[in-house]
Amino acid sequence: MKIVLCIKQVPDTTDIKWTENNTICRDGLESVINPYDVYSVENALHLRNACKAAEITAFSMGPLQAENMLRKALALGIDNAVLLCDKKFAGSDTYATAKTIASGISKFVPDFDLIICGQFATDGDTAQTGPSIANFLDIPQVTFVREIIDCSNREIVVKRELSDGEETVKVTLPALICVLKNEKEPTRATINGIKSASKKSVVIKSAEDLGISSDLTGIKGSPTFVSKAFRAKKREKNCEFTDNIDKLAEAVEFNGDSENE
């Protein structure tokens, strides 16, 4: 079985800088693996333990500093790592990002069986990239996956979370799943894992290597545009607890909400 992981580096800081196009400037930012992608890694490693012949390849798209994140993934037991890195990719929205990653997967792991993504990314929280990758690759997808119940070379059975409960879904492979956080304890790198990772190479590929036009990625290939980016201001109000109904009514009327009582 060939498993593809799509993992992302996100800023490990609240001091985010913006470009003139209102996209996050990632150069020089201290970054960590997206928290939801930690559980993507866990699910992939769990599947590999259940299926010894499984091979895991991690893909990420970003600046050169993302190589450090991928090397940490190798230390956890991931077999291969590919970084899609090119200035032409800068400013990509979820559509262009998904198109680029899908192109990379098609180019370098065309015979994949399963793609695992995190459901959200903490720097965008759109939950669009994973489903868009599935769309470009024309494969089935399952989102909001809480648990992988069973997996074979031909199908996967998962439990997904709904707004009013859960459901169990069986999907024919190849397919893509987007996973939520779960109760699995994240794997920690061992000394042997770190030594093994130091001997492996993170493969770096450009837009030319992917054969993707600059008009289809980056800002040029992004149909959405952030018109304004700002940090929400904190509003602090004094809070007082009371059992006095008359006092509460006075407070509501003072705030001009008497019509909504």
Backbone bond lengths (Angstrom), bond angles and torsions (degrees), N, CA, C in turn:
res aa  C-N    CA-C-N  psi(-1)  N-CA   C-N-CA  omega(-1)  CA-C   N-CA-C  phi
1 M - - - 1.457 - - 1.522 109.84 -
2 K 1.327 117.19 136.08 1.452 122.00 177.87 1.528 109.25 -111.09
3 I 1.329 114.64 119.03 1.461 121.94 -177.35 1.527 109.10 -109.67
4 V 1.321 116.14 133.64 1.462 122.06 175.91 1.522 108.59 -111.40
5 L 1.322 115.55 130.38 1.461 121.79 175.38 1.519 108.94 -106.15
6 C 1.320 117.34 132.02 1.461 121.17 172.78 1.520 106.84 -107.95
7 I 1.329 116.41 107.12 1.455 120.26 -177.40 1.527 110.04 -121.15
8 K 1.312 115.48 155.46 1.472 120.52 -172.23 1.515 110.54 -134.57
9 Q 1.316 115.91 143.96 1.459 119.50 171.48 1.525 108.48 -91.01
10 V 1.305 115.98 138.59 1.465 121.40 178.64 1.521 108.53 -126.64
11 P 1.336 117.64 153.34 1.471 120.54 -178.23 1.523 111.83 -62.21
12 D 1.329 115.99 131.42 1.458 121.51 176.40 1.529 109.14 -96.07
13 T 1.326 115.22 52.50 1.453 120.59 -176.13 1.523 109.51 -164.20
14 T 1.318 116.13 158.56 1.467 120.20 173.64 1.527 110.41 -96.57
15 D 1.342 115.73 -7.54 1.464 120.59 -178.46 1.532 109.54 -87.69
16 I 1.316 116.61 68.72 1.455 121.88 -177.21 1.520 110.40 -85.87
17 K 1.318 116.14 135.75 1.455 121.48 176.90 1.518 109.27 -105.86
18 W 1.326 115.38 148.11 1.459 120.43 -176.25 1.523 110.25 -114.68
19 T 1.333 115.29 146.68 1.457 120.14 176.37 1.530 109.19 -82.81
20 E 1.313 116.71 176.56 1.463 120.61 178.57 1.522 112.20 -66.70
21 N 1.343 116.17 -16.85 1.468 120.84 178.04 1.526 112.11 -96.90
22 N 1.358 115.99 11.15 1.467 122.12 179.86 1.522 112.74 61.60
23 T 1.332 116.07 36.69 1.460 121.31 169.72 1.521 107.35 -111.00
24 I 1.340 116.89 157.95 1.464 120.08 -177.81 1.518 110.04 -70.00
25 C 1.322 116.19 131.23 1.461 121.72 174.70 1.526 107.50 -85.95
26 R 1.329 117.21 107.63 1.462 121.54 -173.09 1.518 113.18 -92.07
27 D 1.316 117.75 -16.15 1.463 120.68 -179.17 1.521 110.40 -62.32
28 G 1.337 115.52 127.02 1.455 120.44 177.09 1.512 114.99 83.52
29 L 1.337 118.01 -6.69 1.468 120.51 178.95 1.527 110.37 -80.44
30 E 1.319 116.25 138.54 1.452 120.39 172.50 1.526 107.62 -69.70
31 S 1.321 116.81 126.07 1.459 119.65 -172.78 1.520 111.66 -126.32
32 V 1.322 115.49 155.17 1.462 122.61 177.16 1.518 107.99 -133.80
33 I 1.316 116.54 167.92 1.456 119.91 175.87 1.525 109.39 -69.22
34 N 1.316 116.21 138.30 1.460 120.96 177.91 1.532 109.67 -54.47
35 P 1.351 119.18 128.52 1.467 121.64 -175.52 1.532 114.65 -52.29
36 Y 1.333 118.22 -38.07 1.457 119.79 179.37 1.529 111.28 -69.33
37 D 1.337 116.61 -28.04 1.456 120.09 179.57 1.525 111.83 -73.78
38 V 1.332 117.06 -20.84 1.468 120.53 173.94 1.526 109.17 -57.96
39 Y 1.329 115.71 -39.04 1.460 120.05 -178.64 1.529 111.53 -79.36
40 S 1.322 117.24 -21.96 1.461 120.27 170.65 1.520 109.16 -63.65
41 V 1.333 115.21 -45.53 1.464 120.82 178.10 1.524 110.33 -60.18
42 E 1.341 116.38 -44.97 1.465 120.32 -179.03 1.528 112.01 -60.19
43 N 1.327 115.50 -43.73 1.463 119.21 179.92 1.523 111.09 -65.27
44 A 1.326 117.04 -38.57 1.466 120.36 178.84 1.525 111.24 -65.67
45 L 1.324 116.34 -43.51 1.468 119.92 179.13 1.526 111.16 -65.37
46 H 1.326 116.08 -37.10 1.464 120.43 178.29 1.534 110.57 -63.78
47 L 1.331 116.29 -42.11 1.460 120.31 178.26 1.522 110.95 -65.64
48 R 1.329 116.83 -37.87 1.458 119.93 179.73 1.531 111.08 -65.96
49 N 1.331 116.15 -35.91 1.467 119.93 176.79 1.516 111.38 -65.67
50 A 1.346 115.72 -33.99 1.464 120.25 -179.89 1.524 111.36 -80.23
51 C 1.324 116.31 -24.43 1.469 121.34 -177.85 1.523 107.36 -131.64
52 K 1.314 116.90 92.43 1.464 122.05 -170.67 1.521 113.51 -58.17
53 A 1.323 117.87 -23.59 1.464 120.17 -177.57 1.526 112.75 -84.62
54 A 1.328 117.15 1.06 1.460 120.24 -176.78 1.537 111.36 -70.43
55 E 1.330 115.67 144.55 1.455 122.53 176.73 1.519 108.37 -124.60
56 I 1.332 116.34 131.24 1.461 121.05 -174.97 1.532 110.26 -112.92
57 T 1.322 115.66 127.01 1.464 121.71 176.33 1.524 109.10 -120.48
58 A 1.327 116.39 124.50 1.470 121.12 179.57 1.521 109.87 -96.84
59 F 1.333 115.87 133.53 1.460 122.65 175.35 1.525 108.94 -114.84
60 S 1.319 115.48 140.62 1.455 120.08 171.75 1.519 107.86 -144.14
61 M 1.325 116.41 152.17 1.461 121.78 177.61 1.518 108.01 -123.23
62 G 1.325 116.44 125.34 1.452 118.84 -178.23 1.511 111.65 168.40
63 P 1.342 117.10 -171.59 1.465 121.47 179.34 1.521 111.45 -71.22
64 L 1.332 116.46 172.39 1.466 121.41 -175.03 1.523 113.09 -58.37
65 Q 1.338 117.77 -28.25 1.461 119.52 -177.74 1.533 111.89 -65.23
66 A 1.335 117.80 -16.79 1.465 120.55 177.24 1.525 111.23 -67.20
67 E 1.340 116.81 -13.49 1.462 120.19 177.70 1.520 110.70 -60.37
68 N 1.335 117.05 -35.77 1.465 120.57 179.71 1.515 111.37 -62.70
69 M 1.327 116.87 -41.26 1.461 121.41 178.10 1.526 110.44 -63.07
70 L 1.335 116.78 -43.78 1.462 120.78 -179.78 1.526 110.93 -65.99
71 R 1.319 116.75 -35.27 1.467 119.25 178.98 1.536 110.29 -66.96
72 K 1.325 116.30 -34.03 1.468 119.29 175.41 1.523 110.60 -66.25
73 A 1.340 116.29 -35.90 1.468 120.10 176.49 1.522 110.40 -64.66
74 L 1.329 117.15 -38.51 1.468 120.83 176.76 1.528 110.35 -62.90
75 A 1.327 116.40 -37.81 1.466 120.58 179.79 1.521 112.10 -66.10
76 L 1.335 116.87 -24.62 1.467 121.19 178.58 1.524 111.74 -79.77
77 G 1.332 116.69 -14.51 1.458 119.61 178.75 1.514 114.89 124.30
78 I 1.338 117.60 3.17 1.467 120.15 176.29 1.527 108.02 -68.94
79 D 1.334 116.76 140.74 1.466 120.87 -173.43 1.526 113.90 -78.50
80 N 1.336 116.68 -44.59 1.462 120.91 -175.53 1.524 109.78 -135.93
81 A 1.330 116.30 156.14 1.461 120.53 179.12 1.519 109.67 -140.76
82 V 1.341 115.37 134.00 1.468 122.03 179.91 1.522 108.91 -126.80
83 L 1.325 116.65 126.09 1.460 121.83 177.13 1.523 108.78 -109.49
84 L 1.320 116.47 120.46 1.457 122.28 175.65 1.521 106.83 -89.93
85 C 1.318 116.04 106.63 1.457 120.54 -170.32 1.528 110.10 -135.32
86 D 1.314 115.29 119.59 1.457 120.77 179.64 1.529 107.44 -166.06
87 K 1.317 117.45 141.25 1.461 120.08 178.05 1.528 111.25 -61.06
88 K 1.325 116.09 -23.30 1.464 120.19 179.15 1.527 111.78 -68.61
89 F 1.342 116.71 -19.27 1.464 120.71 179.82 1.529 112.05 -83.07
90 A 1.327 117.64 -15.00 1.470 121.70 -174.43 1.526 111.35 -59.80
91 G 1.325 115.88 137.34 1.461 121.18 177.63 1.511 114.78 82.59
92 S 1.345 117.52 8.77 1.470 120.35 -179.79 1.521 111.26 -63.84
93 D 1.327 117.04 137.19 1.466 120.34 170.80 1.524 107.81 -84.89
94 T 1.315 117.47 -173.88 1.465 119.96 -176.91 1.531 112.21 -63.55
95 Y 1.325 116.66 -34.24 1.469 121.34 179.19 1.528 110.24 -64.35
96 A 1.345 116.63 -52.11 1.462 120.66 -178.66 1.528 111.30 -67.13
97 T 1.332 116.72 -36.32 1.464 120.43 177.78 1.521 110.68 -62.58
98 A 1.331 116.25 -47.24 1.460 120.91 -179.80 1.527 111.19 -62.44
99 K 1.317 116.61 -40.72 1.465 121.13 179.64 1.525 110.58 -62.75
100 T 1.333 115.82 -42.41 1.461 120.75 -179.63 1.528 111.13 -66.57
101 I 1.334 117.15 -46.50 1.465 120.72 -179.66 1.525 110.62 -65.21
102 A 1.325 117.12 -41.05 1.467 120.73 177.86 1.528 110.56 -61.05
103 S 1.325 116.68 -38.54 1.468 121.17 177.61 1.522 110.31 -64.23
104 G 1.335 116.17 -40.52 1.459 120.56 179.07 1.516 112.17 -65.26
105 I 1.324 116.53 -42.96 1.464 120.49 178.83 1.523 110.57 -64.19
106 S 1.321 116.83 -44.60 1.468 121.02 179.30 1.523 112.03 -61.60
107 K 1.321 115.46 -33.50 1.463 121.18 -176.54 1.520 111.86 -78.23
108 F 1.334 117.32 -42.49 1.455 120.38 -169.29 1.517 115.29 -109.58
109 V 1.334 118.75 -21.23 1.474 121.19 173.83 1.526 108.22 -135.95
110 P 1.338 117.51 63.19 1.469 120.24 -174.31 1.522 113.76 -66.53
111 D 1.332 116.60 -21.80 1.466 120.08 -177.58 1.535 111.93 -101.33
112 F 1.337 116.87 31.82 1.465 120.65 179.43 1.532 111.04 -63.31
113 D 1.328 115.14 154.79 1.467 121.34 175.85 1.523 111.88 -106.38
114 L 1.334 116.15 -39.24 1.463 119.99 -175.06 1.525 109.94 -143.96
115 I 1.331 115.82 135.17 1.464 122.23 173.76 1.526 107.58 -112.36
116 I 1.331 116.30 131.26 1.461 121.15 179.69 1.527 109.16 -118.56
117 C 1.326 116.46 126.64 1.466 123.00 177.52 1.523 109.16 -124.56
118 G 1.321 116.80 158.51 1.454 120.53 168.93 1.522 108.63 -76.62
119 Q 1.326 117.36 147.71 1.463 120.05 -177.05 1.529 111.42 -66.12
120 F 1.331 116.89 -38.39 1.464 121.45 -178.29 1.523 110.16 -130.35
121 A 1.331 116.04 164.26 1.460 122.83 168.79 1.516 107.01 -122.40
122 T 1.308 117.67 133.35 1.460 120.45 -172.18 1.523 113.26 -70.65
123 D 1.335 117.99 -12.99 1.463 118.84 178.99 1.523 112.68 -95.35
124 G 1.333 117.10 -2.59 1.459 119.11 179.91 1.515 112.49 -141.03
125 D 1.350 115.25 -42.08 1.465 121.31 173.67 1.529 113.18 61.96
126 T 1.342 117.96 29.82 1.464 119.89 -178.80 1.522 113.02 -89.43
127 A 1.341 117.45 -26.24 1.468 122.74 -177.45 1.527 112.07 60.52
128 Q 1.324 116.66 30.24 1.467 120.57 -176.28 1.524 113.90 -104.45
129 T 1.326 118.34 -26.64 1.461 120.60 -171.51 1.522 112.90 -64.61
130 G 1.341 117.20 -48.44 1.461 120.18 180.00 1.522 112.88 -57.01
131 P 1.342 118.24 -55.36 1.466 119.97 178.28 1.526 113.09 -58.27
132 S 1.333 117.07 -34.44 1.464 119.92 179.20 1.527 111.47 -68.28
133 I 1.336 116.94 -36.82 1.468 120.34 176.07 1.522 109.81 -60.70
134 A 1.344 115.92 -45.28 1.470 120.47 178.36 1.520 110.73 -60.06
135 N 1.325 116.40 -38.74 1.461 120.81 179.92 1.528 111.08 -64.32
136 F 1.338 117.04 -44.82 1.468 120.29 -179.96 1.528 112.01 -66.55
137 L 1.339 116.76 -31.82 1.462 120.47 -179.81 1.526 112.40 -89.64
138 D 1.342 115.51 -5.01 1.470 121.85 178.34 1.527 111.72 57.16
139 I 1.340 115.61 50.87 1.461 121.57 178.21 1.526 109.52 -127.30
140 P 1.336 117.95 157.34 1.479 120.03 178.09 1.521 110.94 -67.75
141 Q 1.326 115.91 156.30 1.460 121.42 -179.60 1.522 110.57 -138.50
142 V 1.324 115.28 151.52 1.465 121.49 173.92 1.522 106.84 -132.79
143 T 1.324 116.76 124.57 1.461 121.52 -178.75 1.522 111.54 -105.70
144 F 1.319 115.43 167.37 1.471 123.43 178.77 1.532 111.59 54.42
145 V 1.329 115.46 44.70 1.469 120.98 -179.72 1.523 109.70 -79.68
146 R 1.315 115.71 123.65 1.455 121.21 179.42 1.535 110.94 -95.11
147 E 1.328 117.17 -30.28 1.466 119.65 -175.35 1.528 110.65 -155.07
148 I 1.331 116.09 139.82 1.464 121.58 171.19 1.519 107.10 -93.32
149 I 1.316 116.77 117.71 1.464 121.41 -176.27 1.517 111.22 -87.30
150 D 1.336 116.50 -43.46 1.461 120.17 -178.18 1.524 108.88 -156.70
151 C 1.322 115.24 152.73 1.464 119.26 179.44 1.520 109.42 -152.96
152 S 1.317 116.36 134.40 1.458 122.33 175.42 1.520 107.49 -129.45
153 N 1.324 116.50 -173.41 1.467 119.65 179.98 1.520 112.50 -72.03
154 R 1.319 116.58 -11.29 1.464 118.96 -175.21 1.520 114.62 -117.88
155 E 1.339 117.87 -20.65 1.459 119.06 -178.96 1.516 111.25 -156.44
156 I 1.324 114.88 161.23 1.455 121.27 178.05 1.524 108.56 -131.69
157 V 1.333 115.83 142.14 1.459 122.26 178.71 1.528 107.56 -117.01
158 V 1.324 116.74 124.48 1.462 120.71 -176.99 1.523 110.53 -132.21
159 K 1.330 114.73 159.78 1.462 121.36 173.16 1.520 106.81 -109.52
160 R 1.330 116.78 123.11 1.462 120.72 -178.49 1.521 111.12 -114.67
161 E 1.310 115.16 151.52 1.458 121.65 -177.56 1.522 110.86 -91.20
162 L 1.321 115.57 134.09 1.460 122.34 175.81 1.525 109.09 -115.12
163 S 1.312 116.79 168.64 1.464 119.78 -179.90 1.525 111.79 -66.71
164 D 1.351 116.13 -24.10 1.468 119.81 -178.15 1.515 112.82 -121.61
165 G 1.336 117.48 21.97 1.455 119.23 178.29 1.520 112.09 152.15
166 E 1.330 115.80 -147.62 1.458 121.82 -179.82 1.517 109.67 -134.91
167 E 1.331 116.06 159.97 1.450 120.13 172.55 1.518 109.43 -144.13
168 T 1.322 116.02 150.54 1.455 122.31 177.40 1.522 108.76 -101.52
169 V 1.335 115.52 130.55 1.466 121.35 -174.48 1.524 109.84 -126.11
170 K 1.323 116.60 136.67 1.464 122.24 174.08 1.523 108.05 -111.74
171 V 1.343 116.64 128.48 1.457 121.59 -175.93 1.526 110.07 -129.17
172 T 1.325 115.69 138.54 1.455 121.09 176.25 1.525 109.87 -77.09
173 L 1.324 116.31 137.46 1.463 121.64 177.72 1.524 110.61 -86.46
174 P 1.348 118.11 152.46 1.468 127.74 2.83 1.524 112.48 -73.98
175 A 1.327 115.14 149.34 1.464 121.18 -178.04 1.517 109.73 -154.71
176 L 1.322 115.52 172.05 1.466 122.25 177.79 1.520 108.59 -126.24
177 I 1.334 116.37 138.68 1.464 120.74 174.79 1.525 109.39 -127.05
178 C 1.337 115.58 146.07 1.461 122.41 175.05 1.521 107.45 -112.88
179 V 1.323 117.19 122.01 1.457 120.70 -171.36 1.522 112.57 -104.73
180 L 1.324 114.28 149.82 1.455 122.97 174.62 1.528 109.50 -95.29
181 K 1.313 116.26 172.94 1.461 119.57 172.59 1.520 108.51 -67.91
182 N 1.330 115.53 149.59 1.461 119.53 177.84 1.521 109.59 -140.38
183 E 1.319 115.78 -170.45 1.458 119.89 -173.99 1.524 112.88 -87.59
184 K 1.324 118.05 0.94 1.464 120.48 178.90 1.531 110.30 -63.54
185 E 1.312 115.97 135.41 1.452 120.86 176.33 1.525 108.73 -77.18
186 P 1.347 117.81 121.27 1.464 120.22 -178.35 1.527 112.26 -56.14
187 T 1.313 116.35 136.20 1.460 122.65 178.45 1.522 109.85 -66.29
188 R 1.315 115.76 140.55 1.461 120.60 176.24 1.529 109.12 -107.04
189 A 1.301 115.96 143.83 1.461 120.07 -179.83 1.529 110.59 -67.39
190 T 1.315 116.13 138.02 1.459 121.68 176.09 1.532 109.31 -96.79
191 I 1.300 116.32 168.23 1.466 120.76 177.24 1.527 109.85 -59.43
192 N 1.331 116.23 -44.58 1.465 119.74 179.41 1.526 111.23 -64.00
193 G 1.343 116.14 -36.16 1.456 120.29 178.50 1.519 111.58 -65.18
194 I 1.322 116.17 -40.88 1.464 121.11 179.31 1.528 110.09 -66.78
195 K 1.332 116.46 -40.88 1.467 120.62 178.02 1.522 110.59 -63.48
196 S 1.330 115.98 -42.59 1.468 120.61 179.93 1.527 110.73 -64.09
197 A 1.333 116.43 -41.27 1.468 120.74 -179.17 1.525 111.40 -64.78
198 S 1.333 116.89 -33.51 1.464 120.39 -178.75 1.525 111.97 -66.64
199 K 1.315 116.83 -19.40 1.465 121.12 -179.65 1.528 112.05 -93.70
200 K 1.341 116.04 -7.52 1.465 120.22 -178.85 1.525 110.69 -98.20
201 S 1.303 115.54 158.28 1.458 120.78 179.47 1.524 110.46 -108.70
202 V 1.322 115.30 139.05 1.460 119.92 169.80 1.526 106.16 -87.12
203 V 1.319 116.81 116.93 1.463 121.62 -177.57 1.528 108.80 -77.43
204 I 1.315 116.83 123.42 1.471 121.46 -178.88 1.520 109.26 -107.29
205 K 1.337 115.99 125.96 1.459 121.25 -176.60 1.528 110.72 -125.14
206 S 1.316 115.55 140.96 1.464 122.41 -178.47 1.522 110.69 -101.33
207 A 1.319 116.25 178.79 1.469 121.25 176.98 1.523 110.23 -61.39
208 E 1.334 115.96 -36.81 1.469 119.80 179.13 1.523 110.94 -65.63
209 D 1.341 116.48 -39.67 1.469 120.47 178.39 1.519 111.20 -62.70
210 L 1.340 116.12 -35.28 1.463 121.03 -179.88 1.518 111.75 -79.13
211 G 1.325 116.32 -18.38 1.463 120.03 -176.22 1.507 111.67 70.77
212 I 1.330 116.69 30.47 1.460 120.75 -178.59 1.526 109.44 -106.74
213 S 1.304 116.81 134.20 1.459 122.06 -178.35 1.523 110.96 -69.61
214 S 1.326 116.20 145.74 1.467 120.56 178.54 1.525 111.29 -65.05
215 D 1.322 117.32 -17.91 1.467 120.91 177.98 1.527 112.23 -77.44
216 L 1.339 116.35 -11.26 1.462 120.65 -176.58 1.520 113.05 -106.13
217 T 1.325 116.81 1.00 1.454 119.83 -179.56 1.519 109.35 -140.47
218 G 1.332 116.94 177.28 1.461 119.58 -177.90 1.524 111.90 63.02
219 I 1.296 116.66 -159.52 1.464 121.45 -178.65 1.527 111.21 -63.24
220 K 1.338 117.00 -38.00 1.465 120.53 -179.47 1.530 111.74 -61.67
221 G 1.315 116.86 -36.31 1.461 120.06 -177.11 1.513 114.16 -93.91
222 S 1.344 116.93 10.24 1.467 121.58 -177.16 1.524 111.07 -102.44
223 P 1.325 118.72 112.58 1.465 121.16 -179.96 1.521 113.70 -73.94
224 T 1.338 117.32 -16.53 1.467 119.80 177.99 1.516 109.79 -103.71
225 F 1.328 115.77 151.89 1.462 121.26 -178.28 1.522 108.65 -141.24
226 V 1.327 116.09 132.81 1.467 121.10 177.37 1.521 108.35 -81.75
227 S 1.327 117.07 111.71 1.463 120.60 -177.52 1.519 112.12 -78.61
228 K 1.344 117.09 -26.30 1.457 119.87 -178.77 1.510 109.52 -155.29
229 A 1.325 116.25 138.81 1.458 121.52 176.45 1.519 108.52 -130.85
230 F 1.313 117.26 132.29 1.460 119.94 -178.88 1.517 109.07 -153.29
231 R 1.320 114.87 159.30 1.460 121.25 178.10 1.526 109.26 -93.18
232 A 1.307 116.24 129.00 1.464 120.06 -178.82 1.531 110.13 -63.49
233 K 1.308 115.57 137.25 1.459 120.49 179.68 1.514 110.36 -86.02
234 K 1.332 114.82 139.43 1.454 119.60 178.30 1.515 109.70 -81.78
235 R 1.310 114.99 131.21 1.470 118.94 176.17 1.522 108.06 -113.43
236 E 1.307 115.17 118.40 1.463 120.05 -178.60 1.523 109.99 -103.07
237 K 1.304 114.63 128.30 1.466 120.00 177.20 1.520 109.16 -126.89
238 N 1.311 113.92 143.22 1.460 118.12 176.96 1.526 109.43 -71.30
239 C 1.299 115.44 136.76 1.470 120.56 -178.79 1.524 109.13 -117.52
240 E 1.306 115.34 132.24 1.458 120.08 -179.94 1.527 108.82 -129.60
241 F 1.319 116.94 129.31 1.458 121.81 178.39 1.528 109.56 -91.90
242 T 1.330 115.61 135.52 1.470 119.20 -179.61 1.526 110.98 -149.30
243 D 1.316 114.90 149.84 1.473 121.18 174.10 1.528 110.19 -103.94
244 N 1.322 115.65 2.88 1.456 120.83 -177.46 1.529 109.45 -85.26
245 I 1.344 117.02 107.05 1.466 122.00 -176.39 1.529 111.40 -63.25
246 D 1.336 117.19 -38.66 1.461 120.69 -179.01 1.525 110.68 -63.96
247 K 1.334 115.91 -39.93 1.465 120.87 179.94 1.534 110.35 -67.04
248 L 1.331 115.96 -38.51 1.461 120.96 179.25 1.524 110.47 -65.49
249 A 1.345 116.48 -41.35 1.461 120.90 179.28 1.526 110.88 -63.27
250 E 1.327 116.60 -38.73 1.467 121.01 178.19 1.524 110.80 -63.54
251 A 1.340 115.88 -40.59 1.467 120.39 -178.47 1.518 110.71 -66.33
252 V 1.323 117.35 -41.03 1.462 121.50 179.41 1.520 110.58 -64.45
253 E 1.353 116.61 -42.96 1.461 121.11 -179.83 1.523 110.65 -66.26
254 F 1.355 116.56 -35.54 1.457 120.87 179.86 1.529 111.54 -64.66
255 N 1.343 116.37 -33.03 1.470 121.43 -179.78 1.521 112.54 -84.23
256 G 1.325 116.40 3.54 1.461 119.48 176.62 1.504 113.72 78.18
257 D 1.330 117.76 22.27 1.458 121.28 -177.34 1.520 112.21 -110.23
258 S 1.315 116.74 18.53 1.457 119.09 -176.11 1.515 112.58 -61.67
259 E 1.352 117.91 -26.95 1.471 120.45 -179.84 1.527 111.90 -72.89
260 N 1.368 116.03 -17.37 1.465 119.02 -176.53 1.509 112.47 -103.54
261 E 1.331 117.06 13.74 1.464 120.33 -178.77 1.538 109.91 -65.60
